[in-house]
Amino acid sequence: MYMPKQVLWIPAMMAMSLLLPAQSFAAASPEGSPGSAVIAVVNGKNLTQADFVSFINTRIGEQARQVNLNQQQMNMLFAEYLNRELVYQDAVSKGWDNVPEVAIAVDNHRRNVVARYAFSQLLNTPISEGELEKAYKRLKPVREFKTKHILVGSEPEAQQVLSALEGGKSFEELARENSIDATAEHGGEIGWIAAEHMTPALRDAVGNIKKGSYSKPIRTEFGWHILRVDDTRIIPTPPYEEVKDELRRQMYNESIAEYIDE
């Protein structure tokens, strides 16, 4: 099958000099900026530096901002970019861009790109030092609990386990024999955990369990638990400089969640 291949390249050294280094890849290129410079003409269609940079970002993905491409790699990507344009133009001339499954996929990709851009605008909004300091002041020391549990599938099973515990049988042995989750092989060991990281029912119960004691059966979406608390400790708030970056990430996540809620 014959496919028209009319490609005009500007001189190779000039074309490569127009390309941005990997660390400064950018999607936006206003008219008249270096990104709008024409680096090839395919069947009369101008291809610009911005087009090629966008192709590289898509082709390599998130790595594009960290990778230093050498001349050979850049040439290979440039050839692939031109070949894609030739195939694309030929497919459009045949009307294949209007095939239903293609049109749906193109529309879906467009939605993804626009949605990602919307999120990027939120993430590009700077969070001031004052906002970070206010968020830090709201942090409090965390109380953690060293816990074990026995998880079973029904209330009657949980009552049987509780009776065995009250009869003096080892908690760890009962966990190995009865628990339906991965903690069974470790005698029900969960380890140190903050209450806020527990499911609501366990969170409400754990603070009322005396050290060395266990709870009555507690129902959650996972089944029925008997929870034991072996120890407690207070984790102090870390220094500001240690948590500043994490606070910033958390605040960005909260802004995205609020945006979606709105």
N, C-alpha and C positions, 0 to 999 in steps of 0.2 A: 504494500500500500504506500502510495506517495504522500508525503506530508510536507507542505511548504516549510522551508527552513531558511528564512531570510533574517540573518542576525548581523547587526552592525555593532562591533565592539569599539569602544574608544580605546586608545593605546593602553596596553596592559599596565604599564607603570603608573600612568595617570589614574586609571581605574582603581588600582590598589591604593594609591595615595588618598583617594577620596573616602576610603573605608575607615570607620572608627575602630580603635582598639577594643578588644573584648570588654575591658572594664568600663567603657563609656558607651556601650550599646544603648540606644534610646529609640523609643517608638515615635515620638513626636518630632516632626521636621517641617516647620512653617516654610511657606514659599519664600525662596531666596536664601534659605539657610543651606549649609553644606549638605544636609540630608536630602535636599531636593535636586541635587546635581544628577544629571543623566549619566548612567554608567553603561547602558546598552540600549539598543533599539531592536525590537523583535517584531518583524512584519509591521513596521510603522508605529509600534507602541513603545513609548519611552519607559524604561525601567530605571528607577532612581536608587540612590544610595539608601534612602529610608526603606524602600521596598526590600532591598537585599538584607539590611539589618534586621527587619522584621522576620524575614525568611530564616535567618540564622537563629534568632531567638526562638522561633517555633521549632526549628530543626533540632537544636541542641537542648532546648528547654532551659530550666533554671541554671544549668551549668554555664550558660553563655556568658554570664556576668563574671565568672571566675576563671574561665579558660582563656589562655593566651594562644590564639591560633597562629601557626606559622604560615609562611607563604604558600607551601604546598597544600595545606589544609584549606586555606582560603580559596586557592584556585579550584580545588575539587568541589567546594561548596558553590562557587560561582558557576561552574559548569553544570552542576545539578540544578541550580536555580534557573539557568537558561533553558535547560531541557524541560523542566517543569512548565515554564512559560509556553514553550512550543507545544507540548502535549495539551496544556490547558486551552490554548487558542484553537487547536484542532478539535478538541472535544466540544467547545462552545459552537464552532462552526457546524457541527453535526447535531446541535440541539441537545446534547447529553446533559447540559447543566439544568435542563427542565425536566429530566426524568424524576418522578415523584420522590424516590428514596434519596436521590442526590439533593434535590431542593430542600427536603426536610433536614438532611444532615447539615447542609450549608446554613440553614436558618438556626439550627441548634448551636452550631459553632459560633455564629454571630452573637447569639444570646450569651454564650459563655464568655466571649471576649468582652462584651459590654458590661456584664456583671462583674468580671474581674477588674475592669477599669473602675467601676463604681467603688469596689472595695479598696482599690489602690488609692483613691482620693481620700478615703477615710484614714488610711495608714500614712498618707503623706502630710496629714495635719499634725504639726508638732505639738508635743505635750510639754508644757513649761516646767521648769524646775520647781516653781511654786506649787503646781498641781501635784507633782510627784511627792513633794514634801508633805502636803496635806494628806495624800493617800497613805504615806508612811506613818503619820501620826495616828491614823485610824487602826493600824495594826496592833494586835494585842498578843501577849504570850499565849502559846497554844498548850492546852492540856492533852496529853496523850495517854492511851491505855494499852497495856500489854495484855492481849486477850487470846483466849482459845474459844472455840465453839464446837458444838455438835449439831450438824444440820441433817434433818430427816424430812421425809416427804409428807407426813401427816401428823395431826395432833395426837392420835392414839399412840403412834410410835414415839413422839416426843414425851408423852406421859410415862411410857414404859422406861425410856432412858432416864427420866427424872427419878422414877422409883428406884432404879438400879443405883443411881448416884446417892440417893438418900440411904440406900442399903449399904453404902460403903465401897461400891465398885469404883475403880480408877476412872477418872474423867478421860485420860488419854486412851485407855483401853477401849472404853465405850465409843470414843470418837473413831478409832481405827475400825471397830466392828460395825458402826452404824452410819457414819457421816457419808453423804452422797456427793461431796465435793472433793477437790484436790487436797484439802487440808487433812483428810482422813489419814493418809500415810505418815503425817507428822504429828499425829495425836491431837488434831484439831487446832494446831498452832496457827494463829493469824499474825502475831507479832505486834509491834508498836503501831498504833493507829490513832489519829485524832478523831474526835466524835463527829466533826463535820464531814469526814470522809466515809461515814457509815450510812446505811440506809436509814430513813427516818425512824422506823420502829426501834432499831438497835440504838440509834443516837439518843432517843428518849429514855431508853432503859439503862444505858451503860453507866451514867453518872450516879445511879441509885444502887449499884452493885458494890458491896464492900470488897476491899482487896482480899483475894483468896477465896471469894465466894462465887456463886453462880446464880443465874436468873431462873425464873419460871419459863416455860416455853413461850417464845416470841415468834409471831407470824410475820413473814415478809413475802415479797414476790418470789423468793427463791425456795421457800418452804418454811419449816419450823426450826428455830434455833434455841439451843440452850447455851447461853453466853457466860463465860467465866472471865473474871478480871484478876490477873496475877499481880499487877503493879500499876502505878500511875507515875507520871512525871510532868513537869512544866518545862516547855521549850521556850526560852526567852526570845524576844524579838531580835533578829540579827541586825548588825549595823546597817545604816542607810545605804552606804556605798555597795554593800553586798547584794542588796535586794532591789536597787534602783532599776536595773534593766528588766528584772522580772515584773516589777510594778508597772513599768511602761508597757510591756507585752500584755499584761492583764487589763490595763486600761484601754488599750486598743481593742482587745477581744470584747470588752464590755461595750465599747462604742459601736462595734459591728453588731452585737446582739441587740442593742437599743435601736439601731438603724433598721434591722430586720423586723423587730417588733412593731416599729412605726409603720 
